[in-house]
């Protein structure tokens, strides 16, 4: 007759042997790949979210730097087009919203390599 304790012990030992088989057949590799993906993807998503918030919060009067290194003041924002004034003559340049690298008071920077996919 099998007692409940003995049955539980046999079930546990078969569970442990299943885990041993998993790790002996490359389970470590699967775990390492999953961890590496999580370590790379989660911070990138957070950074992308901050960049998107920064670009969506641009308003006239903000000082910005483009990905080309041009500094200026935003004069108008329409949909995905931003007009900035540059230099003492207030030359007006038109850029796509994604071409803005930084807003002067923002904590996050939009690097050019992140926009290229």
C-alpha positions, 0 to 999 in steps of 0.5 A: 500500500502506498502512503500519501507521504510516499506518493508525494516523495515519488512525485517530487523525485520525478519532478527533480529528475525532469528538471535535471533532464531540462538542464542537461539538454540545454536549459541553461542556454534557454534561460540565458537567452531569455534573460539577455532579451529582457535585459536589452528590451525593457530598458530600451522600451523605457527610453523610447517612451521617454523620447516619445514623451519629450517629442510630444511635449515640444511647444513654441518657445522651447530651445531645441537641438536637432540631430544635425547639431542645429540649435534654435527656438521652436516657433511653430508646431504642426502635426509632425512638422516643427519650425525653428528659428536659428541665429541672429537673423531668425532664419526659419527652418522646418524639421520633422518631429523625429529630427529633434535630438533634445529639448533644453530642459529635458532629461532625455536625449534622442540619438540619431541611431535610435531613429534609424531602423 
